[in-house]
Amino acid sequence: AGLPVNLPKASTANQHSSQNVTITITRENQIYLNTTPADIAALEKGLEKLKVGEGNLVIINADASVRHGLVVSAMDEARKAGVTHFAIATDKG
């Protein structure tokens, strides 16, 4: 559901179902909720519109060059919408 980015490598990487919601952060710090452009302030409302909350998995699909603080901010906005389960997308490597 996310957009292609240069993911960080992890030897323990797992595949996740495409039914999950994805927050993508590109190398240019552009943010997408699934494939819809969003800004950081719109993530909470966007997740609420999708009825994503406790019990749903949100996959953070951030380019390896994205600063950590932006990823944390995206996760914080998702938590405001009730999200409690996150996965960080990585490539096996």
VOGURO-242273 format. One record per residue (C-alpha): residue number from 0; x, y, z. Coordinates in steps of 0.001 Angstrom, whole numbers, plus 524288, in hexadecimal, padded with zeros to 5 digits. Example, Ala and Ser with C-alpha at 12.3 -4.5 7.8 and 13.67 -1.06 7.14 Angstrom:
<pts>
@nr = 0	xx = 8300C	yy = 7EE6C	zz = 81E78 .
@nr = 1	xx = 83566	yy = 7FBDC	zz = 81BE4 .
</pts>
This chain:
<pts>
@nr = 0	xx = 80000	yy = 80000	zz = 80000 .
@nr = 1	xx = 80BB8	yy = 808FD	zz = 8018D .
@nr = 2	xx = 81429	yy = 80F74	zz = 7F760 .
@nr = 3	xx = 821AD	yy = 80A8E	zz = 7F393 .
@nr = 4	xx = 82CC9	yy = 81027	zz = 7FBC7 .
@nr = 5	xx = 83AB3	yy = 80BD2	zz = 7FE9B .
@nr = 6	xx = 83818	yy = 8041A	zz = 80B0D .
@nr = 7	xx = 8426A	yy = 8018D	zz = 81558 .
@nr = 8	xx = 8477B	yy = 7F395	zz = 815C9 .
@nr = 9	xx = 8449C	yy = 7E9E4	zz = 820C6 .
@nr = 10	xx = 847FE	yy = 7DB7E	zz = 820E8 .
@nr = 11	xx = 83B53	yy = 7D8B1	zz = 82845 .
@nr = 12	xx = 8323E	yy = 7DFDC	zz = 81EC1 .
@nr = 13	xx = 8248A	yy = 7DA17	zz = 81D0B .
@nr = 14	xx = 81A14	yy = 7DBED	zz = 812B3 .
@nr = 15	xx = 80D35	yy = 7E211	zz = 8170C .
@nr = 16	xx = 7FFBC	yy = 7E0EB	zz = 8111B .
@nr = 17	xx = 7FBC0	yy = 7EB5B	zz = 8075D .
@nr = 18	xx = 7EF36	yy = 7ED00	zz = 80F5B .
@nr = 19	xx = 7F6BA	yy = 7F4F4	zz = 81967 .
@nr = 20	xx = 7F768	yy = 803C5	zz = 81933 .
@nr = 21	xx = 80469	yy = 8098F	zz = 8151D .
@nr = 22	xx = 80A6F	yy = 816AD	zz = 81837 .
@nr = 23	xx = 81501	yy = 8194A	zz = 80E23 .
@nr = 24	xx = 81F6A	yy = 823BC	zz = 80FDB .
@nr = 25	xx = 82795	yy = 825FD	zz = 803BA .
@nr = 26	xx = 835AE	yy = 82A8B	zz = 802A5 .
@nr = 27	xx = 83015	yy = 83828	zz = 7FFF7 .
@nr = 28	xx = 82877	yy = 83770	zz = 80CEC .
@nr = 29	xx = 81B81	yy = 8366C	zz = 805BE .
@nr = 30	xx = 8116B	yy = 82EFB	zz = 80DB9 .
@nr = 31	xx = 806FB	yy = 825D6	zz = 80873 .
@nr = 32	xx = 7FC05	yy = 81E9C	zz = 80F40 .
@nr = 33	xx = 7FB73	yy = 81256	zz = 806F7 .
@nr = 34	xx = 7FD23	yy = 81905	zz = 7F9AF .
@nr = 35	xx = 7F667	yy = 825EE	zz = 7FD00 .
@nr = 36	xx = 7FF21	yy = 831CC	zz = 7FF7F .
@nr = 37	xx = 7FDD3	yy = 8371F	zz = 80D53 .
@nr = 38	xx = 804FC	yy = 8403E	zz = 8164E .
@nr = 39	xx = 808B1	yy = 83CA8	zz = 8241C .
@nr = 40	xx = 7FD23	yy = 8440E	zz = 829D8 .
@nr = 41	xx = 7F37A	yy = 83CA7	zz = 82124 .
@nr = 42	xx = 7F7AE	yy = 82EF7	zz = 82533 .
@nr = 43	xx = 7EF0F	yy = 82E2C	zz = 83143 .
@nr = 44	xx = 7E2B0	yy = 83224	zz = 829FB .
@nr = 45	xx = 7E64D	yy = 829A1	zz = 81E48 .
@nr = 46	xx = 7E7EB	yy = 81DA4	zz = 826E7 .
@nr = 47	xx = 7DB25	yy = 820A0	zz = 82DC8 .
@nr = 48	xx = 7D454	yy = 82182	zz = 82077 .
@nr = 49	xx = 7D9B6	yy = 8141C	zz = 81D11 .
@nr = 50	xx = 7D4BF	yy = 80F44	zz = 82A40 .
@nr = 51	xx = 7E270	yy = 80B34	zz = 82E1E .
@nr = 52	xx = 7E4A3	yy = 80A25	zz = 83CA3 .
@nr = 53	xx = 7E7EE	yy = 800C8	zz = 84776 .
@nr = 54	xx = 7EA03	yy = 7F321	zz = 84237 .
@nr = 55	xx = 7EDC2	yy = 7F78A	zz = 8347E .
@nr = 56	xx = 7FBBD	yy = 7F6FC	zz = 82FB3 .
@nr = 57	xx = 801AD	yy = 80326	zz = 829AF .
@nr = 58	xx = 80DFB	yy = 800DA	zz = 821C3 .
@nr = 59	xx = 817EC	yy = 80BD7	zz = 821B0 .
@nr = 60	xx = 81E26	yy = 80B80	zz = 8142C .
@nr = 61	xx = 828D2	yy = 815CE	zz = 8157B .
@nr = 62	xx = 83459	yy = 817B9	zz = 80C72 .
@nr = 63	xx = 8414A	yy = 8147B	zz = 81322 .
@nr = 64	xx = 84598	yy = 822B4	zz = 811DE .
@nr = 65	xx = 839C0	yy = 82854	zz = 81927 .
@nr = 66	xx = 83D25	yy = 82E77	zz = 82639 .
@nr = 67	xx = 838C0	yy = 826DD	zz = 8321D .
@nr = 68	xx = 8310B	yy = 83254	zz = 837A9 .
@nr = 69	xx = 827B8	yy = 8328D	zz = 82C20 .
@nr = 70	xx = 824E4	yy = 82413	zz = 82DC7 .
@nr = 71	xx = 8223D	yy = 8262C	zz = 83C47 .
@nr = 72	xx = 81926	yy = 8318F	zz = 8391C .
@nr = 73	xx = 81186	yy = 8290D	zz = 82F8B .
@nr = 74	xx = 81043	yy = 81E59	zz = 839C4 .
@nr = 75	xx = 80BD9	yy = 82854	zz = 843DD .
@nr = 76	xx = 80112	yy = 82D3A	zz = 83AD6 .
@nr = 77	xx = 7FCBF	yy = 81F2F	zz = 83878 .
@nr = 78	xx = 7FC40	yy = 81CBA	zz = 84725 .
@nr = 79	xx = 7F31C	yy = 82874	zz = 84875 .
@nr = 80	xx = 7E9DA	yy = 82126	zz = 83F45 .
@nr = 81	xx = 7EA58	yy = 8154B	zz = 84842 .
@nr = 82	xx = 7F4A0	yy = 80D37	zz = 8412E .
@nr = 83	xx = 7FC61	yy = 8047D	zz = 84A65 .
@nr = 84	xx = 802D8	yy = 7FAD6	zz = 84106 .
@nr = 85	xx = 80DCA	yy = 7FF06	zz = 837F6 .
@nr = 86	xx = 81762	yy = 7F82D	zz = 82F07 .
@nr = 87	xx = 82344	yy = 7FE63	zz = 828CD .
@nr = 88	xx = 824E8	yy = 7FA06	zz = 81AA9 .
@nr = 89	xx = 83289	yy = 7F51E	zz = 8173F .
@nr = 90	xx = 838F9	yy = 7ED98	zz = 80C46 .
@nr = 91	xx = 83F86	yy = 7E0B1	zz = 80F47 .
@nr = 92	xx = 84E05	yy = 7E2B8	zz = 80F4A .
</pts>
